[in-house]
Amino acid sequence: MTMSISDYRRKRDLAKSGEPRGSSGSSGKNPIFVIQKHDASTLHYDFRLEVNGVLKSWAVPKGPSTDPSEKRLAIETEDHPLEYAEFEGTIPKEEYGGGTVLIWDRGTYENITRKDGDRRPMDEALASGHALFRLKGEKLAGGYALQRIDDDKGHWLLVKMDDDEADARRNPVSTEPESVVSGRTLEEIADGKKDSS
């Protein structure tokens, strides 16, 4: 199952949705990640990793966990432009993905996938269906794994690795609902309230 930026643009009327059109490029030395809380037809979390100038994306219905024993379903979606990492706002209900988007976490990540002792490029790791990476975010940190479980449906598992940042008692999805950028909740963004900072 392969998705691309052309799929992203084809599904949307960007003039109406307010989402970025996007261009190719790189965010800098360290690749970025972003997790956006998205209250669309169902509430979910969009997990995105910068790979080769785009944001590879998965919808995670229950959001990420800090507990290594919890395997979270992640459904592959179309690539998004890098500029999407800055998007926070409300997509009109009649548009694709209509609903409110909040930047729940963001930061950089390090690819730690290895094959035969050498670091495997992230695009190759994802193509093979197994990628390991270390997040350096404001809410999430440490190692995570993405493992493909159904290629036809684009189903993956997102799992926290058992490292120093693992914490089975912590549940940031419920205890830290606000945006890391504006400090707002989904409701405040939907109501048009300005940054709470």
N, C-alpha and C positions, 0 to 999 in steps of 0.2 A: 504494500500500500504506500504509494508515493504522492506527496502533496507538494505544491509549490506556490510561489508568490502569485503566479498567474491565477491559481485557484482562489487565493485571497481576494484579488481584485475583481474576478468574475462574479463572486458571490455578493458583492457589495455595491451600493451606490454611494461612493465615498463623499460626494458632495452633500448628500443628505445625512449620512451617518456621522460625519465629523471625524472619522478615523483617518490616520495618515496614509497617503498613497505609498510613500516609502521609496527608497532608492537603495541600490546595493552599496556595500562598503563594509567597514569594520568599525567597531566602537573604540578600538585602541589596543593596547598591549595585551590586556587580560580580557578574555571573553566575558560577556555579561550574562546574567540570568534575571528573570523577573517572574513573579507569581502575581497574577491579577485575579482578584475575587470578582466573579461575574454573575450578577443576578439576572439571568436571561430567562428562558422558559423554565429552566431549573437552575438553582444556585449551584455553582461549581467553582473550581479554581483552575485558571489557565496557567500551566507550568511551561515556561519558555527558556530555551538555551540558545545562545548565539553560536551558530555553526556556519562557517563559510558565508558570512555576510547577511544571514537571515536569522530569524528566531524560529527554531524548530519547536513545535507546540503540541501540547497534550492537554486535554480536559480531564481534571482529576475531581470526580464528583464529591468525595469526602475531604478533599484537601490533603496536603502533605502531613506526615506524622514525624514525630521525633522518637517514636518507639520502634526499634528494629523488628519487633514481633508482628507489627501491623503492615500488611501488604496492601497498598492502595492502588485500585484500578486507575490506569491512565490511558485515555483514548486519544490516539493520534489525530490531530487536526491539520489544517493547511499551514504552511509556513507563513509567518508574519514578518513585515519589514522591521528592521532594528528600531525605527522610530516609534513602533508600537509600545516599546518598553516605557515610554513617557506618557502613554495615553491613560487618562482618568476622566471619566465623564459618563454621560448617558447617551446611549444609542437609541434613536427613536424606535418605539415598539414595532412599527411595521417593517423595519429594516432587518436584514440578516443579523442574528445575534442581539436583537433588540433588548435593551436593559441597561443597568448601571454597572460600570466597571471601576474598580478600586485597585490601586497598586498596593497589594498586601505585603510583598517583600521584594527586595531587589539587592543586587550586589554583583560580584564577579564569581567565576568558578574556575577550578583547575581540573583538567582532564587527567584522571589517574588510571585509565584503562590500559592494560598491558597485554601484549601477546609475545610469547617467546622472549620475555625479558625486556622488550622495548615498548615504549609508549605507543599506543595505537591511535591514529588520528580519530577525532570524534566522529567525523562523517562515516568512517569505516566501521567504527564501533557500533553506531546506530544502525548502519546497513546490515550488520551481522546480528543485530537484535540484542546486544548486551553492552551497556556503557556504565562506567564508574566515574564519578566526579566528586569533587569536594567543593561545597558551597561556602561562600563567604558573604552572607547576607546580614540584614539587620535583625531578622527573627530566626532564620535557619542557618546552621553552620555544620560543617563536617561532611562526612562521606555519605553519598546516596548512590543507589543503583537503579537503572532502568532496564527491565528485562521484558522483551517481547514474548507474549504468550499466544497470540493469535494474529498471524500476518494478514489474513483476509479481512478481519474486522478492525485491524489497527489497534488491538488491545495490548497494553503493556502493564507491568507492575512497577510502581515507584516505591522503593523500600529504603529506609534509613539503615546505614551500615552501623554495626556495633562498635562505636569508637567513643572517645572522650566526650563528644557532643551529644551522644544518645541519651535520652531521658524519657523513660516510660511514664513518669508522673506528669510530664508537661503536656499540655494540649493547646498549642498556640492558636489553632484554628478557632477555638471557642473563647480563649482568654485574651487574645490580642486581635480583635476584629478590625481595628482602624488602619487606615492608609499610612504607610511609612513616609509618604511624601507630604500629604496635607493634614494628616491627623484626623481626617473625617471618617465617618461610618458610611456604609452604602446609603442609608436613609438620608444623611446630610448631603451627600453628593446628589442624590435624586431630587432633593428639595432645593438644590441650587445654593446651599450654604457655602460660603467662602471658607478658605483654609482656617483651621482652628489654631494655627501656630501664631 
